[in-house]
């Protein structure tokens, strides 16, 4: 078992004990967010830091709230 620490932009996202180590360019899903492994560093014998880049989230509700604000001003 390996202790895997997942990071995004120097922010720790998740710690897991896994039997296998993720590889670079592997697609991964953490907390419902899709991402891609950028880098894997071995810190100790069983401790690894995995750097992940998540897909950008698009907020669909922003356009709807702007339209509501315009309707109220009339």
URQUI-V93104 format. One record per helix or strand. SS is the DSSP state (H for helix, E for strand). FROM is the first residue (numbers start at 0). TO is the last residue. If there is no record, write none. Layout:
<<SS;FROM;TO> <SS;FROM;TO>>
This chain:
<<E;1;7> <E;10;17> <E;26;29> <E;32;41> <E;46;53> <H;60;72>>
